[in-house]
């Protein structure tokens, strides 16, 4: 059974009882010398019990403190993943032949965040070029950025104005301690086997920027392994995908045709009509419904089917909803209509109306 230390009062009462047993006429009242000395000793003993209880918790990874879990997991080669910077592609303009050097700095016009060119880029004959840039601030906060950029020190003949051609992706915060614990328990419960299905998933999850992985062995025939990876904020960047593939290939001791790729997002909108209890406004329920809808669909993994009944149950659980009728989707929604494609259902917009 789990270790449990005694309380200060229990220790004190035991000491006072022992004193009275040794000397029946001894004064053990709250204002006596025996009581004062016993209280001091009991306090010290309680501190020892608390220390022992803390040490007991550190023995097991699921109860250990964060620092101790990080240290214990590292002894098994399970390292906490560092944060990752978001990346994006910037469009450049200027005189043909002018080159932007590796490491050039760009600033986002709206947020003021700085980005660094990850390679050199030369303006083509059409007066344009593109370059991959990386945020100098790591984490998910700089994902989904779009808009204008400014070159802080543009080379002669190149416009200082630049812009993202799409959204930034791939940024990740430092791995949560719950994720590290899950990976550590996984390696204890399923020891490495050099190429088992769970090995591929473990290797993928060890890569910074990968939040989850779905392993599909023999999907393209014998000797093939497909790994579908996702990031905590959605689709991983191309750099994370390439890094993940290279890392898995370096770890695998068997010959296999390994593919690593991201799922194809399928955004699902929904509409429903509801009957509300008195004193409830549709706008308030609408806001709560969108949050619940994001949580419901956000928990789905690549390949999972969205059940229409899940949406109905979600709406039923909203405060103030007496009745509901889901009008869209009309049935269950599969992650992909093409069996050759691994789809991933993502939350869109849920729109509520009033039942007549």
N, C-alpha and C positions, 0 to 999 in steps of 0.2 A: 504494500500500500504506500501511498505518497507520504513523504516526510511531513510532519506537522509539529512545530515547536510549541511549547507551553507559553501561555500569556504571562505578563508581568504579575498580575494579581495571583494567579495560580502558584507561581514560583514563590512569591512572598509568603503566601499562606502556608506553604509546605515548610519553609524555613522557620516560621514562627511556631508551627506545630512541633517541629523537631526540638526547638529550644524548650518548649513547655514540657515535652516528653523527657528531656534530660534534666530539667529543673522545674518541678511542678509549681513552685511559688514564684517563678520568674515573671516579671512584668513585661507583657507584650502589647500594651496599649499603644495607640497611635502617637502618644507623646513620650514614649519610653525610649531609652537608649537602644534596647534590643530591636525595637521596631525600625529606628533610623538606620542602624547598621544593616539590618536584614533587607531594608528597601534598597540600599546602595548595592548590596551583593546581588539581589534579585534583578536589578536593572542591568548589571553587567552580564548576568547569565542570560537574560532575555536577548541582549545584543548578540551573544554567541549563537543562540538559537536562530535568530534572524539571519546571521551570516551562513549558518548551515543550510537554512531553507533556500537562501539565494544560490549557494553552491549546488544544492540538489536540482534546482531548476536549470542550471547550466549544463547538467549532464545530458539532458534530452534536447534535441534541436527545436522541437515544437514549443518548448517553454523557455528556451534560452533568451537572454537579452540580445539586442541587435548586434552589438559589437562582438559578443561571444559567438553568435551564429555565423557572422561573416568570417571570423577566424577559423572556426571549426570546419565550415564548408570549404575554405581555401585549402585546408590540409588534404581534402579529397579532390582537389583540382577544380572545385566548383567556385568560380570567382564571380563576385558581384559585377554586373555589367555597368560600364560607365555611361554617362549621358552622351548623346549623339547630336551633332549639328545638322540642321535642315539644309537641304541643297535645292538648287533650282537653275534653270537655264536663262541667261540674260542675253538679250539682243543688242548688238552694237552697230553703230553707223560711223562712217568716216571715209577717208580717202583710200582707195584700193592699195594694198600692200602694207599699210600701217599695222603694226603688231602691238597687241596688248600682252604684257608679260605676265608670267605666272606670279601669283601673289598680289596682283593689283587689287586695290581696295575700292569697293563700291558702297554707297550709302542709300538705304531705302528712303524715299522722299517722305513718306507718311510717318513711319515709325522711327526713323533715324538710326535703325540698326545697320551695323556694318557687315559686309560680305566680302569674301576673298576669292579671287579667281583661282580655280584649281588646276588650270592649264593655261598655256598661252593661246592667243587667237589672232589670226591675221584677217584683216578686212579683204573680202573677195572683190572680184571685178564688178559686182553689182552694188558695191558700197556698203555691204552688210556682213556681219559675222555673228556667231553665237559662242558663248562660253559658259561652262559650268561653274557656278559660284557656290560657296559654302558660308553659312552664317558664322560669325565669330562668337556669338552667344549660343551655347548648346541648349537643347531641350525642345519640348513640343510647342512652346509658345510661339515659335517662328514658323510653324507649319502653316500652310494655306495662305501664305502671303502672295499678293499679286501687285501689279502696278509699276510705277516708275522708279528708276534707280539713277544715281548720279556717280560718275567716276570722280573720285577725290583728286586724282592727279592724272588726267587723261594725257596720253602721248600726243605729240604734235600731229595734227591731221585727223584726230579721232574726236567725234562729238562727246561731250561730257554726259549728255543725256543717254540713258539706256533704259531698258524695261524688261521685266520678266515675260517670257513667252507663255508661261503657264503658272501653276501654283508651286510653291516650295513644298517639299515632302521629306520624310525620313528623319525628322527631329525626334529625339526620345529623351525623356528624363532619366535620371539614374534609376536603376532597377529597384523596384519596391522589395522590401524585405520579405513579403509574402511570396513573391515570385522566386526569390533566391531559396527560400525554405522548400518550396515545391520541387525545384530542380535538385536540391540536395537530397530530399527524401526519395526522389525518383531514382537517383544513382545508387542509393542504398538498397531500395526494393527491387530494382532491375539493373543488376551490375552490367557493365559494358560487355557486349558479345561480339564486337568487331564488325557488325553489319546487320544486326537484327533490326526489325522495323522501328523499335523504340530507340535504337541508337541514332538513327537518322533524325528523329524528332529532337533528341537531346542535343545533338551537334548543332542543329539549326537554332535551338533556343540559347545556345552559348554565344551566339553572334550578337554583338551590340546592334540594336535597332530592330531585332526580331522579337515580337511579343508572343506569337503563337505559330504553330506549324502543324500541317496536316500531311501525313505520309501516305502515299498511294503506291504500294509496291506492285510491280508487274502491270502497270496500267497501259504501257505501250508494248507489252510482251515480256518474255522471260529476260531476266538480267537488267530490267529497267526499274528505276525508282524516281517517282515524282514527289517533290516536296513543295507544298503550297504554303507560303509564309505570309503573315500579316504583321502590321505594326500596331502599336497601342492606339494610334489615331487614325488607322485605316490602312491604306496601301503603302507598303515600304518603297523606298526610293530605289532606282536602278543600281546605285552604288551598294546598298545593303544587300540586294539580291545577288549581285556579283560576288560580294565578299562572302556571303553565306555559301554559295556554290563552291568557291575556292576552299573554304574552311572544311566543308564536308568531304571534299575530294582528298584533302590532306589527312583527314582522320580515318577514312574508310580503308580497311585492309583487304577488302574483296574488290574484284573487278565488276563494276556496275555502271550502267549508263544513267547518270544522275542529272535530272533537270530540277532547277529551282525557279519558281515563278510566283507571281502574285495572282490572286483570284480576280475575276472580272466582276466589278461591282454592279449590283442590280438594285437601284433605288426604288422603293415601294411607297407610294402614297396611299392614303386611306381616307374614306369619308364615312360618317355615321350620323345618325339622328338620335337624340337623347331626350328623355323626359327628366326634368330637374325638380328637386324638392324645393319647397318655398324658401325664399331668401337666398337662393343660389343663382349667380349670374352666369350666363353662357361664356362670357369672356374669361372668367376665373377658371371655369371647368376646362375651357379650351387650352389654357396655359398648362394646367396640370396634365391634361391628356397628352400634349406634345412631349412633356418631360417623360411621362410613363411610356409613351410610344418609342422614344429614343432609347430608353433602357431596355425595353422588350426586344426590339430589333437589333440593338447594339450587342446583345448577348449571343446572337446567332453566330455560328461558325461557318466557314466556307463549306458549301454543299448542303447546309441545313435548309429544310423547307419551313416556310412561314405558314402556320396553321391559322385559318380564319377564326377558329374558336379562341385562339390566344388573344386576338385583338378584342373579341367580345368580352372575354374574362377581364382583360385589362380595363376596359371601359366600365364594366360592372363594378370594379373595385374603386372607382373614383368617387370621392366624397361628393354627395349631392345628386348622384345619378340614380334614378328610380327604375328606368327602363332604357333600352338601347336597341338600335337596329343598324347593323353595319351594312352599308350599301356598296362599299368597295374596300378591298377586293371582293369579288363575287364568290371566291373559293380559296383553296390553299394555293400558295405561290411557291413554285420551285425555284431553287437558286439559279437555275439555267434551263432554257428550253433545248439546248444543244448538249447531248451527253458527252461531247468531246471537250466541252468548256466547263471549268470549275467556277461556278458563280458564287457570289457572296451577297446576301441580302443586306442592304443598308437602309436605315430609316430615312424616309422622306418627310412629307407633311401630312398630318392628320387633321381633317377639317370636320368640325361638329356643327350640326344644325339642330333645330328643335323639332321633336315629334309633334305632328298635328293631332 
